[in-house]
């Protein structure tokens, strides 16, 4: 009799667990159906914002943005189906007269700073050239005083390197002298007083 009560209790517990599991499964299925219905209800066209919306005017519209459908919808000489070229110039280049007027508006500090910068570079290169000439002269004297052919070869290699460096510095000096002449000519055309370039 006692065992029968235990068996009945176990069966009852088992039946209650099965019923609870079925009820839980049914509630999960119901939740899934509701979520699916909610998602389908949300599938509406996205909002498209225009420039008028950003500046505060106009009303918001919904739907998808459309591309121009005819050649008349496109700006300028664009062809149908072609996208605008962002690299294409939108405005003509300013005339040369505008550049000249801008040059005339530059002040004394601009002109003085510009020419002095080139003059300082020229002065440094001229000092460097003098030092190179001294080195070349010293290496030549050393070359003529040495009898050992290996030492003479090393000294001659150093002298040739110094001569090549001298040629490079001569080219820079010539370019800087031309830069100074160009600045002076540009200032003359812009009507800059000569005292600004001294």
C-alpha positions as MATLAB code, in Angstrom:
seq = 'XXXXXXXXXXXXXXXXXXXXXXXXXXXXXXXXXXXXXXXXXXXXXXXXXXXXXXXXXXXXXXXXXXXXXXXXXXXXXXXXXXXXXXXXXXXXXXXXXXXXXXXXXXXXXXXXXXXXXXXXXXXXXXXXXXXXXXXXXXXXXXXXXXXXXXXXXXXXXXXXXXXXXXXXXXXXXXXXXXXXXXXXXXXXXXXXXXXXXX';
ca = [
       0.000    0.000    0.000;
       2.846    2.269    0.843;
       4.622    1.516   -2.429;
       1.429    2.202   -4.352;
       1.330    5.742   -2.906;
       4.926    6.309   -3.876;
       4.263    5.132   -7.429;
       1.137    7.286   -7.674;
       3.080   10.320   -6.409;
       5.882    9.739   -8.889;
       3.405    9.388  -11.761;
       1.680   12.590  -10.700;
       4.961   14.468  -10.562;
       5.883   13.128  -14.000;
       2.533   14.113  -15.497;
       2.766   17.604  -14.042;
       6.259   18.038  -15.477;
       5.080   16.925  -18.946;
       2.122   19.282  -18.838;
       4.347   22.190  -17.769;
       6.826   21.440  -20.570;
       4.063   21.360  -23.172;
       2.669   24.628  -21.912;
       6.185   26.181  -22.043;
       6.715   24.966  -25.605;
       3.386   26.362  -26.665;
       4.169   29.737  -25.126;
       7.566   29.914  -26.919;
       5.908   29.135  -30.247;
       3.360   31.848  -29.608;
       6.100   34.360  -28.772;
       7.894   33.501  -32.026;
       4.723   34.080  -34.064;
       4.110   37.415  -32.405;
       7.695   38.568  -33.033;
       7.431   37.613  -36.707;
       4.204   39.577  -37.055;
       5.809   42.597  -35.352;
       8.785   42.551  -37.748;
       6.555   42.352  -40.796;
       4.553   45.312  -39.546;
       7.804   47.368  -39.254;
       8.854   46.827  -42.880;
       7.858   50.265  -44.161;
       9.792   52.537  -46.571;
      12.773   54.309  -45.005;
      12.770   58.081  -44.677;
      14.687   60.060  -47.290;
      16.049   63.384  -46.103;
      16.587   66.200  -48.605;
      18.529   69.470  -48.442;
      15.297   71.235  -47.614;
      14.940   69.019  -44.526;
      18.461   69.903  -43.386;
      17.899   73.641  -43.709;
      14.631   73.483  -41.841;
      12.286   74.001  -44.761;
      10.049   71.501  -46.485;
       8.536   68.327  -45.199;
      10.016   64.902  -44.757;
       9.312   62.407  -47.473;
       9.421   58.658  -47.388;
      10.414   56.221  -50.047;
      13.564   55.637  -52.029;
      15.627   58.275  -53.770;
      15.346   58.269  -57.543;
      18.020   58.955  -60.105;
      17.400   61.374  -62.982;
      15.338   59.653  -65.613;
      15.883   62.003  -68.554;
      18.748   63.993  -69.983;
      16.882   67.183  -69.059;
      17.109   66.245  -65.377;
      20.891   66.322  -65.515;
      23.008   69.426  -65.066;
      25.130   70.864  -67.856;
      26.226   68.604  -70.653;
      25.964   65.335  -68.738;
      24.837   62.333  -70.679;
      21.954   60.113  -69.559;
      23.068   57.436  -67.141;
      26.361   59.159  -66.362;
      27.151   60.224  -62.841;
      28.495   63.745  -62.252;
      32.276   64.024  -62.065;
      33.253   65.495  -58.665;
      36.721   66.361  -59.965;
      35.367   68.505  -62.788;
      35.797   72.232  -62.188;
      32.584   74.001  -61.359;
      33.866   77.534  -61.824;
      36.227   79.006  -64.402;
      39.765   79.861  -63.370;
      40.160   83.437  -62.160;
      41.784   85.764  -64.686;
      45.447   86.701  -64.451;
      44.416   90.247  -63.518;
      43.079   88.925  -60.206;
      46.513   87.407  -59.451;
      48.200   90.715  -60.181;
      45.805   92.607  -57.922;
      46.449   90.068  -55.149;
      50.200   90.595  -55.621;
      49.702   94.338  -55.276;
      47.834   93.883  -52.002;
      50.723   91.973  -50.345;
      52.497   94.058  -47.755;
      56.130   94.919  -47.102;
      56.625   92.047  -44.639;
      55.599   89.516  -47.298;
      58.026   90.807  -49.929;
      60.876   91.402  -47.499;
      60.460   87.944  -45.907;
      60.259   86.199  -49.267;
      63.415   87.710  -50.740;
      65.382   87.518  -47.470;
      64.670   83.785  -47.205;
      66.240   83.164  -50.617;
      69.154   85.508  -49.823;
      69.915   83.596  -46.607;
      70.012   80.295  -48.511;
      72.293   81.901  -51.099;
      74.649   83.206  -48.397;
      74.886   79.761  -46.760;
      75.676   78.127  -50.097;
      78.338   80.728  -50.908;
      80.035   80.120  -47.545;
      79.848   76.371  -48.128;
      81.352   76.838  -51.590;
      84.291   78.746  -50.094;
      84.882   75.938  -47.585;
      84.734   73.356  -50.364;
      87.257   75.321  -52.424;
      89.645   75.381  -49.455;
      89.232   71.621  -49.041;
      89.841   70.992  -52.739;
      93.008   73.134  -52.672;
      94.267   71.308  -49.575;
      93.604   67.891  -51.103;
      95.454   68.903  -54.281;
      98.480   70.025  -52.265;
      98.355   66.764  -50.305;
      98.055   64.759  -53.537;
     101.140   66.333  -55.067;
     103.204   65.815  -51.893;
     102.484   62.062  -51.532;
     104.642   59.428  -53.255;
     102.647   56.326  -52.175;
     100.239   55.431  -55.049;
      97.585   53.960  -52.700;
      97.493   57.107  -50.551;
      97.453   59.269  -53.676;
      94.471   57.294  -54.971;
      92.546   57.839  -51.726;
      93.315   61.574  -51.674;
      92.326   61.902  -55.342;
      89.019   60.103  -54.638;
      88.264   62.589  -51.827;
      89.178   65.509  -54.103;
      86.863   64.246  -56.850;
      84.020   63.904  -54.316;
      84.615   67.495  -53.193;
      84.599   68.674  -56.827;
      81.266   66.919  -57.423;
      79.831   68.576  -54.318;
      81.145   71.921  -55.548;
      79.311   71.419  -58.854;
      76.066   70.699  -56.995;
      76.451   73.810  -54.812;
      77.204   75.925  -57.899;
      73.894   74.748  -59.390;
      71.995   75.716  -56.225;
      73.666   79.131  -56.144;
      72.701   79.760  -59.755;
      69.073   78.724  -59.066;
      68.871   80.986  -55.995;
      70.274   83.945  -57.911;
      67.588   83.350  -60.540;
      64.927   83.160  -57.797;
      66.021   86.557  -56.482;
      65.851   88.048  -59.987;
      62.368   86.540  -60.477;
      61.102   87.967  -57.168;
      62.474   91.396  -58.062;
      60.784   91.294  -61.466;
      57.484   90.125  -59.937;
      57.651   92.926  -57.372;
      58.403   95.476  -60.092;
      55.335   94.362  -62.083;
      53.221   94.534  -58.913;
      54.355   98.097  -58.234;
      56.207   97.228  -55.023;
      58.503   99.998  -53.773;
      62.177   99.030  -54.310;
      62.945   99.668  -50.637;
      60.821   96.663  -49.622;
      63.293   94.290  -51.270;
      66.469   95.683  -49.690;
];
